[in-house]
């Protein structure tokens, strides 16, 4: 009869190996990802302190997905949106036909970004109080202070900036665009984030026919069904490697059935 030691001998190397990996796993420094903490913005903060918090918010809440801060590059930097460097000096007197002061201009840009769109850019920016930024009132003031600091001295404090009066009304889609789906595509601002050319990466994924077909097949849907879902419920599927929550969530309410069908047919029926 074999001894217990004989039975245990073959298992010893395996135990040694397992023991080594257990030790190694515990030796590696353990880290845990934590979501960004809500910033503590108080009424007594100075404009300079608010500006520091505002810079953090701008970088945390996705603003830099489209905007850049490139000193000396002028208004047209390398981003999808205007360059923010020197915005305070560039808009010291607001804009012609609109707000007449820097603070009024910055506030309008955050609450109603479509009210004034810089030449050469599309009307794609959502209100800062809506997704994805979802800024609260104190956070809006902090962002205004930070933007003031880009070319001037921040001066705003909590209470100096008006609170939002409510969600801005979505721009209506012209009825004439129904007959021309490409005009509809452009009027909704789709071209600002999506290319119709294969492999051309913008803010959102390309909408070329082959790419749409592959994605729809992977989701076990027809291209038309996938497009309808993407337009009326964009959070149902968000492509990897692209910022989430950027696409407006209200197209289902803004488009009537004829407009939705026209747009879907156009995108699904384009020749590759």
C-alpha positions in Angstrom: 0.0 0.0 0.0 1.4 3.5 -1.0 2.1 6.0 1.7 0.1 9.3 1.8 3.4 11.1 1.0 3.5 9.2 -2.3 0.0 10.3 -3.3 0.8 13.9 -2.3 4.1 14.1 -4.2 2.7 14.8 -7.7 0.6 17.6 -6.4 3.4 19.5 -4.8 4.6 21.3 -8.0 1.1 22.5 -8.7 0.6 23.8 -5.2 3.9 25.7 -5.4 2.8 27.3 -8.7 -0.6 28.2 -7.4 1.0 29.6 -4.2 3.3 31.7 -6.3 0.5 33.3 -8.3 -1.5 33.9 -5.1 1.5 35.7 -3.6 2.2 37.7 -6.8 -1.5 38.8 -7.1 -1.4 40.1 -3.6 2.0 41.7 -4.1 0.7 43.9 -7.0 -0.7 47.2 -5.8 -4.4 47.0 -5.8 -6.3 50.0 -7.4 -10.0 50.7 -7.9 -11.4 53.1 -10.4 -13.6 55.8 -8.8 -16.0 58.1 -10.8 -15.2 61.8 -10.6 -16.4 63.2 -7.3 -19.0 66.0 -7.3 -17.2 69.3 -6.8 -18.0 71.3 -3.7 -18.8 74.8 -5.0 -19.9 77.2 -2.3 -21.4 80.7 -2.3 -18.4 82.2 -0.7 -15.9 81.2 -3.4 -14.0 83.9 -5.1 -14.1 84.2 -8.9 -10.5 82.8 -9.1 -11.6 79.8 -7.0 -14.6 79.2 -9.1 -12.5 79.3 -12.3 -10.3 76.5 -10.9 -13.4 74.4 -10.3 -14.8 75.4 -13.8 -11.7 74.1 -15.5 -12.1 70.8 -13.8 -15.8 70.6 -14.9 -14.9 71.5 -18.5 -12.5 68.6 -18.6 -14.8 66.2 -16.7 -18.1 66.7 -18.5 -17.0 66.2 -22.1 -16.6 69.7 -23.3 -13.1 69.0 -24.6 -14.5 66.3 -26.8 -15.3 69.1 -29.3 -13.5 72.2 -28.0 -9.8 72.8 -27.6 -7.7 75.4 -25.7 -4.9 76.3 -28.1 -3.3 79.7 -27.3 -2.4 81.6 -30.5 -4.5 79.4 -32.8 -7.4 81.8 -33.2 -11.0 80.8 -33.1 -10.5 77.8 -35.4 -8.4 75.2 -33.5 -8.1 71.5 -34.2 -11.4 70.6 -32.5 -14.9 70.1 -33.8 -16.0 73.2 -31.9 -14.4 76.7 -31.6 -11.1 77.1 -29.8 -11.7 78.4 -26.3 -8.3 80.0 -25.9 -8.6 83.8 -25.6 -12.4 83.6 -25.8 -12.7 86.3 -23.1 -10.7 88.8 -25.0 -12.3 87.8 -28.3 -15.8 88.2 -27.0 -15.2 91.1 -24.6 -18.1 93.0 -26.2 -20.3 90.0 -26.8 -21.5 89.4 -30.4 -23.1 91.7 -32.9 -26.8 91.4 -32.8 -26.7 89.3 -29.6 -25.4 89.6 -26.0 -23.4 92.8 -25.5 -21.1 91.7 -22.8 -18.8 88.7 -22.3 -20.7 87.3 -19.3 -24.0 87.5 -21.2 -22.5 85.8 -24.2 -21.0 83.0 -22.2 -24.2 82.4 -20.3 -26.2 82.3 -23.5 -23.6 79.9 -25.0 -24.1 77.5 -22.1 -27.9 77.7 -21.8 -28.8 78.2 -25.4 -25.8 77.3 -27.6 -27.9 77.4 -30.8 -28.8 81.0 -30.3 -25.4 82.1 -31.8 -23.3 79.6 -33.8 -19.8 80.6 -34.8 -19.3 80.8 -38.6 -17.9 77.6 -40.0 -19.4 75.3 -37.2 -22.5 73.2 -37.0 -25.2 73.7 -34.4 -24.4 70.5 -32.6 -23.8 71.6 -29.0 -26.4 70.6 -26.5 -27.4 72.9 -23.6 -24.9 72.6 -20.8 -27.7 71.8 -18.4 -28.7 68.8 -20.5 -26.8 65.6 -21.2 -23.9 64.9 -21.4 -22.6 67.8 -19.3 -25.7 68.2 -17.0 -24.3 71.2 -15.2 -26.1 72.6 -12.1 -26.4 76.3 -11.6 -23.3 76.6 -9.4 -21.4 74.6 -11.9 -22.5 76.9 -14.7 -21.1 79.9 -12.8 -17.8 78.1 -12.3 -17.5 77.3 -16.0 -18.3 81.0 -16.8 -15.5 82.0 -14.4 -13.1 79.6 -16.1 -14.0 80.9 -19.6 -13.5 84.4 -18.3 -10.0 83.5 -17.2 -9.1 82.5 -20.8 -8.0 86.0 -21.8 -9.2 88.1 -18.9 -9.7 88.1 -15.2 -12.6 86.1 -13.8 -15.2 88.3 -12.0 -18.4 86.3 -11.6 -19.6 84.9 -8.3 -22.5 82.7 -7.3 -25.6 84.9 -7.8 -24.2 87.0 -10.6 -25.3 84.7 -13.3 -29.0 84.1 -14.0 -30.5 80.7 -13.5 -31.8 78.8 -16.5 -35.4 79.6 -17.3 -36.0 76.1 -18.6 -35.0 73.8 -21.4 -34.6 75.7 -24.7 -37.0 74.8 -27.4 -35.6 72.4 -30.0 -35.3 74.0 -33.4 -38.1 72.9 -35.7 -37.3 70.9 -38.8 -38.5 72.6 -41.9 -41.3 70.7 -43.7 -39.6 71.3 -47.0 -36.7 69.2 -45.9 -39.0 66.1 -46.1 -38.6 66.0 -49.8 -34.8 66.2 -49.5 -33.4 63.8 -46.9 -29.9 65.1 -47.3 -31.2 68.6 -46.4 -32.9 67.0 -43.4 -29.7 65.3 -42.4 -27.8 68.6 -42.4 -30.6 70.7 -40.8 -30.6 68.3 -37.8 -26.9 68.8 -37.3 -26.1 65.1 -38.1 -23.3 66.1 -40.5 -21.5 67.8 -37.6 -20.9 64.5 -35.9 -21.3 61.8 -38.6 -19.6 61.2 -41.9 -21.2 59.4 -44.8 -17.8 58.1 -45.9 -16.4 54.8 -44.8 -13.5 55.1 -42.4 -13.8 58.8 -41.8 -14.0 59.3 -38.1 -15.7 62.4 -36.8 -17.3 62.9 -33.3 -19.7 60.0 -33.9 -19.3 56.8 -36.1 -19.5 56.9 -39.8 -22.9 56.2 -41.4 -21.6 54.5 -44.6 -23.8 51.7 -45.9 -21.4 48.8 -45.3 -20.6 49.9 -41.8 -24.3 50.3 -41.0 -24.9 46.8 -42.4 -22.2 45.2 -40.2 -23.4 46.9 -37.1 -27.1 46.1 -37.8 -26.2 42.4 -38.5 -24.2 42.2 -35.2 -27.4 43.4 -33.4 -29.5 41.0 -35.4 -31.6 43.8 -36.9 -32.3 45.1 -40.4 -30.4 48.3 -41.3 -33.7 50.2 -41.3 -34.7 49.0 -37.8 -31.2 49.8 -36.5 -31.4 53.3 -37.9 -34.8 53.9 -36.4 -33.5 52.7 -33.0 -30.4 54.9 -33.2 -32.4 58.0 -34.0 -35.3 57.7 -31.6 -33.4 55.9 -28.8 -29.7 56.5 -29.2 -28.8 55.2 -25.7 -30.0 51.7 -26.7 -26.7 51.1 -28.5 -23.6 53.4 -28.3 -20.6 52.4 -30.4 -17.3 51.8 -28.6 -14.5 54.4 -29.0 -16.9 57.2 -29.2 -18.1 59.6 -26.4 -21.4 58.3 -24.9 -24.5 60.5 -24.4 -23.6 63.1 -27.0 -26.3 62.5 -29.5 -29.5 64.4 -28.8 -32.2 62.2 -27.2 -35.2 64.1 -28.5 -35.2 63.3 -32.3 -38.1 60.9 -31.7 -40.2 63.9 -30.6 -38.8 66.4 -33.1 -39.3 64.2 -36.2 -42.7 63.2 -37.6 -43.2 59.8 -39.2 -42.7 61.0 -42.7 -39.4 62.8 -41.8 -38.1 59.7 -39.9 -38.9 57.4 -42.8 -37.3 59.8 -45.3 -34.1 60.0 -43.3 -33.9 56.2 -42.7 -34.6 55.4 -46.4 -31.9 57.8 -47.4 -29.2 56.4 -45.1 -30.1 52.8 -45.7 -30.4 53.1 -49.5 -27.2 55.0 -50.3 -24.9 53.1 -52.6 -21.5 52.0 -51.1 
